[in-house]
Amino acid sequence: MKSGKGIRNRWVNIRLNQEEFALVEKLYKSTTCREMSSYCRAILQKKPVVFNYRDQAKEEILIVLIQLKRELNYIGHNYNQAVAKLHILQTIPEIQAWLILSQSPERNILKKIEEIKLLLVKISHKW
């Protein structure tokens, strides 16, 4: 077994009522600590604790961008499947039918591109 300063083999148990625990949990969640034990340890040792700073506007923009990314990946995947199908078509009527069917994914792509443009304009106005 290792010996040294890094091993934590001693326990400190405390009892809290619901309100006290809620307060400790709220404070812990607003920090960069990954575990409540590391947060409590830092408080007990009077070490500095780093609290999160979140810009709500940027977080909202990030959520929208992530959603747009998912939708674009979905549309791109569908379009790739349509193009792969085009490569196996051999007759003119099949190719004409493919052209008609492929217009819908193309419109979706153009619509999402417009949404991205509007979002980028909105972001640039915020900054």
N, C-alpha and C positions, 0 to 999 in steps of 0.2 A: 504494500500500500504506500502511496506517496505521502510524504510528510512536507509540510510547508504552510505558507500563508494562504494559498489558493483554495484549500479544501474547506468546505463548509459542512461541518458535522454537528453543529450545535443548533438547537431549535429555540425559538422564542414564540410562544403562542399567546395571543391576546384575544379577548372576546369583545365584540362590538355589537351595539344594537343596530337596527336596520338603518336608521338615519346616519349614524357614524360611518357604517360601511358604505352607504350610498355616497357620502361625501368623499371618502378615501378613493372609492372607485371612480368618481367623477374627476377628481384631481389626477389620478393615475392615467386615465384615458386621454387627458389633455397634455400628456408628456410624450417624450420620445422613447420612454422605457418600454421594453417588449414584454416584461412580466411585472406583475404587481409586487413580487418579492424584491426585485431590483429597485423598484420605486421606493418601497418601504425601507429597504436597506440604506438607500441614499438619504432619505429623510432622517432616519435614526442617526446616521453618521454626520449629519449636517453638511452633506456634500451638495454642490449646486445641481439642480434638476433643470433640464432643458424642456421648455414647454413648446408645443407645436404652434406654429403660426400659419393660419390658412387664409388665403384670399378667396372669399366666397365667389367672386366674379370669375376668377380663373378656374376654380373648381367646377363651376357650372359649364364653362366653355369646354373644359376637358371632358366632362361627361358627354356633352353633345358630340365632340370630335370622336370619342370612342364609339358612340352609337353610329355615326356616319361611316367610320372605318369598317365596322361590322357589316353594315348594309352594302358598302362598296365591295367588300370581299364576297358577299353573297351574290351580288349582281355579276361580278367578274367571273365567279365560278360558273354561274349559269351561262354566261356568254362563251366561256371556254368550251363548255359542253356543246353548245350550239355550233361553234366553229369546228369542233372535232367531228360532229355529225356531218357537216358540209363536206369534209374531206372524204367521207365514205360514200357520198351520193354519186350516182353515175348517170342518171338521165336528166334531161332538161326539166320535165315536170316536177321531179323531186327537188331540183335546185330552186325552181320558182316557188314551190311550197315553202322551202327553207327560208327564202328571202322574206316571204310574208310573215312567217313565224318569228324571224330574228328582229323584226322592227320593234317589238315590245321591249326586249332587253336593251336595245339601243336607246329607246325613249327613257327608260329607267336610268340609264347611265347619264344621259344629258340632264335629266331632272336633278339627279344627285349632284352633278357638277354645278348646277345653278345654286343648289342649296349651300354647297361649299363656298361658292363665291359670295353669297349673301352673308354667310357666317364670318368669312374673312373680313368683309367690309364692316360688319358689326364689331368684330374684335379690334380692328384698326381704329374705330371711333372711340372705343373705350380707353385706348392708350393714346 
